[in-house]
Amino acid sequence: MQVLSVLLLLLFSCSSKEAQPVVTAEMKDDVKEVLDKAGKALKVEKLKGVKSIVQKADLTIQNMGIKGKITVTLKDDKIRIESQTAQMNEVQAYNGKDAWSENLAMGLRMLKGPEKLGLIAETIPFSFNPERFYDKIELVGEVDFKGTKCFKIKSSKEGIDPVYEFVDVKTYMVKGEERIVPSPMGKMKTTTVYTKFTTHEKGFIYPSKMTQSMGPINMEVTINDFKLDQKVDDKIFQVPAQ
């Protein structure tokens, strides 16, 4: 169950302009302006220079009576997502080279193609600088998203389905996203809606509560711990011995 995009959307807008790399994605001025204002609304400049992020969250799948926990750990170009429920525990990780997943039902599985790209997109270097990952980022119009008039932003890359994000036209706060999530069972459309924002002790604002629908599954995620620059052992990202 991959939910990192839900937890890191606040990083979609880049941090300070002087830190920007050469833009590689195709972007017009209209989308650059929206992303810049969204970044200012979330005060993402406070995240400049962060080397590691550890987020812990509670999850509830109300229509299935399932509760659990999610821990997302990022360090440099590495990521690990661990979800725990009474029904199943699962880990997905990328160590800068290899991507893998492990759970009781399918055992250890090396991730390729869209599944691998999905993890890479959400590592710190690309979360801070999405234009270094996507081929094209564009403003496709204004739409109603769950009762709020929003800018609709499309991020495209060869090899994966586009990601659509929604930014309030008045406040420039990010309201949610839509994406297609690859899995061994096939592709699944997910819609995420941010229902609460919290100001971190470092000064930036992040979505701390959200709902996500994926087919018949309706999940609520609440972030209860958000730590920066903790010491993280690289071993947790490595492929387990078989």
Phi and psi in degrees as a GROMACS rama.xvg file:
@    title "Ramachandran Plot"
@    xaxis  label "Phi"
@    yaxis  label "Psi"
@TYPE xy
-96.6998  118.016  GLN-2
-130.542  12.5709  VAL-3
-60.7853  -35.9757  LEU-4
-58.1847  -32.0043  SER-5
-64.1017  -38.0926  VAL-6
-86.7928  -14.7395  LEU-7
-121.692  17.9423  LEU-8
-63.5123  -26.918  LEU-9
-59.7222  -21.0756  LEU-10
-86.8855  -0.421528  LEU-11
-59.0066  -41.7478  PHE-12
-79.1732  139.86  SER-13
-70.7686  161.412  CYS-14
-80.9427  -143.375  SER-15
-63.908  144.55  SER-16
-65.0468  -32.0349  LYS-17
-69.0076  -15.7565  GLU-18
-91.9362  -0.109396  ALA-19
-69.6537  137.214  GLN-20
-79.0193  177.023  PRO-21
-63.1775  129.045  VAL-22
-68.5505  129.707  VAL-23
-108.922  -31.2899  THR-24
-72.8843  150.572  ALA-25
-75.8711  118.262  GLU-26
-141.601  135.347  MET-27
-94.67  167.796  LYS-28
-62.5309  -31.2503  ASP-29
-64.5499  -42.7428  ASP-30
-73.9407  -32.8647  VAL-31
-60.9435  -40.2457  LYS-32
-65.2589  -43.3666  GLU-33
-63.0845  -45.6624  VAL-34
-65.0875  -37.1922  LEU-35
-64.1528  -44.0216  ASP-36
-69.6391  -35.4712  LYS-37
-64.7985  -40.499  ALA-38
-62.2657  -39.4103  GLY-39
-68.3073  -38.2574  LYS-40
-62.4222  -36.1231  ALA-41
-91.1219  -4.03617  LEU-42
55.9391  44.3895  LYS-43
-70.709  -10.8768  VAL-44
-61.7616  -20.8799  GLU-45
-68.5385  -14.4492  LYS-46
-93.9156  1.40583  LEU-47
-56.8042  131.063  LYS-48
85.2644  2.05541  GLY-49
-65.6516  132.747  VAL-50
-104.211  -25.7915  LYS-51
-146.686  149.956  SER-52
-136.963  133.022  ILE-53
-127.083  117.974  VAL-54
-117.41  137.069  GLN-55
-123.215  137.921  LYS-56
-143.277  153.879  ALA-57
-97.8678  141.843  ASP-58
-126.068  146.377  LEU-59
-135.395  125.487  THR-60
-103.48  94.3446  ILE-61
-62.8454  -42.9067  GLN-62
-77.49  -0.825147  ASN-63
-123.174  0.677123  MET-64
64.457  32.339  GLY-65
-109.22  133.942  ILE-66
-125.402  151.493  LYS-67
-168.696  -167.62  GLY-68
-136.623  150.165  LYS-69
-128.898  132.915  ILE-70
-121.866  124.225  THR-71
-113.994  122.968  VAL-72
-121.724  126.256  THR-73
-123.852  139.289  LEU-74
-147.114  118.256  LYS-75
52.2177  -118.985  ASP-76
-98.8233  23.14  ASP-77
-116.296  154.175  LYS-78
-148.925  145.999  ILE-79
-140.91  129.285  ARG-80
-120.607  119.759  ILE-81
-120.496  122.32  GLU-82
-115.58  138.408  SER-83
-131.137  123.707  GLN-84
-136.27  170.99  THR-85
-65.6584  -24.9699  ALA-86
-84.9849  -37.3312  GLN-87
-163.914  142.872  MET-88
-108.294  140.432  ASN-89
-143.169  143.536  GLU-90
-124.627  135.509  VAL-91
-123.769  140.065  GLN-92
-153.346  157.008  ALA-93
-137.379  127.363  TYR-94
-104.664  16.5015  ASN-95
98.0307  -12.3546  GLY-96
-137.89  -55.2678  LYS-97
-109.61  145.188  ASP-98
-116.334  141.205  ALA-99
-149.282  162.881  TRP-100
-139.914  147.485  SER-101
-145.557  129.228  GLU-102
-150.637  170.314  ASN-103
-66.7783  -35.1326  LEU-104
-70.0403  -39.7831  ALA-105
-116.281  -4.08535  MET-106
69.3723  -154.568  GLY-107
-83.3397  131.357  LEU-108
-138.206  126.902  ARG-109
-79.0794  134.643  MET-110
-96.3657  136.906  LEU-111
-131.217  175.59  LYS-112
53.1753  -135.898  GLY-113
-58.861  -35.8683  PRO-114
-63.4468  -42.3478  GLU-115
-68.081  -45.1182  LYS-116
-60.6649  -35.912  LEU-117
-61.2771  -37.6201  GLY-118
-71.926  -44.6331  LEU-119
-58.9691  -39.5101  ILE-120
-59.4118  -25.0602  ALA-121
-105.057  9.80295  GLU-122
-72.3501  163.258  THR-123
-56.6813  -46.194  ILE-124
-58.1546  -39.6059  PRO-125
-87.5479  -26.0921  PHE-126
-65.0296  -41.145  SER-127
-73.3148  -29.4991  PHE-128
-133.485  72.1238  ASN-129
-61.4337  -24.1924  PRO-130
-67.1495  -14.5368  GLU-131
-83.612  -14.3206  ARG-132
-104.183  -49.6359  PHE-133
-79.8107  153.763  TYR-134
-81.2557  -32.8198  ASP-135
-151.08  134.644  LYS-136
-126.332  122.841  ILE-137
-139.493  150.262  GLU-138
-90.0189  114.859  LEU-139
-99.9857  -0.482478  VAL-140
141.503  -170.768  GLY-141
-115.831  133.572  GLU-142
-138.854  165.281  VAL-143
-87.1393  121.075  ASP-144
-119.744  104.568  PHE-145
53.0637  42.5797  LYS-146
89.7515  1.95789  GLY-147
-122.038  133.272  THR-148
-72.451  123.043  LYS-149
-134.02  151.382  CYS-150
-72.5909  137.023  PHE-151
-106.784  120.677  LYS-152
-113.386  129.508  ILE-153
-110.828  125.767  LYS-154
-114.373  123.034  SER-155
-122.184  144.733  SER-156
-149.958  138.506  LYS-157
-59.815  132.288  GLU-158
102.911  -13.5712  GLY-159
-138.969  159.573  ILE-160
-73.4756  151.859  ASP-161
-62.7544  154.488  PRO-162
-110.863  134.748  VAL-163
-114.803  127.798  TYR-164
-122.273  151.453  GLU-165
-124.099  125.04  PHE-166
-121.707  125.83  VAL-167
-55.6977  126.311  ASP-168
-69.0604  -19.5298  VAL-169
-94.5436  -47.3125  LYS-170
-98.9835  -16.4549  THR-171
64.175  18.0057  TYR-172
-80.7578  142.388  MET-173
-74.3872  126.973  VAL-174
-99.2706  -22.8331  LYS-175
164.796  -168.716  GLY-176
-155.276  161.43  GLU-177
-130.622  138.554  GLU-178
-156.36  164.6  ARG-179
-103.714  123.27  ILE-180
-102.148  122.144  VAL-181
-78.0617  149.061  PRO-182
-156.588  167.748  SER-183
-60.8164  -22.5302  PRO-184
-89.8693  0.415904  MET-185
114.974  -177.29  GLY-186
-82.4554  143.57  LYS-187
-132.396  130.309  MET-188
-80.2486  133.758  LYS-189
-123.717  142.074  THR-190
-123.928  125.785  THR-191
-115.803  132.712  THR-192
-123.558  127.287  VAL-193
-86.4531  123.445  TYR-194
-109.73  -12.7541  THR-195
-153.268  140.709  LYS-196
-119.354  147.063  PHE-197
-130.33  144.192  THR-198
-90.7936  120.168  THR-199
-71.6669  157.376  HIS-200
-60.6542  -20.5434  GLU-201
-82.3371  -9.44125  LYS-202
108.422  -15.0299  GLY-203
-85.2373  162.578  PHE-204
-110.864  135.636  ILE-205
-137.037  152.691  TYR-206
-72.0579  115.56  PRO-207
-101.677  -10.2751  SER-208
-146.161  137.439  LYS-209
-156.369  159.587  MET-210
-115.978  148.736  THR-211
-138.741  128.035  GLN-212
-109.337  136.145  SER-213
-143.502  95.3916  MET-214
61.7658  -128.34  GLY-215
-79.6737  -3.71905  PRO-216
-92.2699  128.475  ILE-217
-121.372  112.166  ASN-218
-116.837  142.013  MET-219
-113.909  131.839  GLU-220
-121.667  129.76  VAL-221
-125.146  116.563  THR-222
-77.5956  125.581  ILE-223
-116.318  -2.29604  ASN-224
-155.091  130.98  ASP-225
-141.864  98.9662  PHE-226
-111.249  141.59  LYS-227
-113.052  143.949  LEU-228
54.3629  37.2301  ASP-229
-76.3276  157.622  GLN-230
-72.5953  125.071  LYS-231
-125.886  125.365  VAL-232
-77.1877  126.068  ASP-233
-60.0385  -19.9397  ASP-234
-60.5745  -28.2906  LYS-235
-69.2947  -15.7359  ILE-236
-93.707  -11.8729  PHE-237
-77.3984  151.649  GLN-238
-64.3837  127.632  VAL-239
-62.4865  146.692  PRO-240
-67.3461  139.756  ALA-241
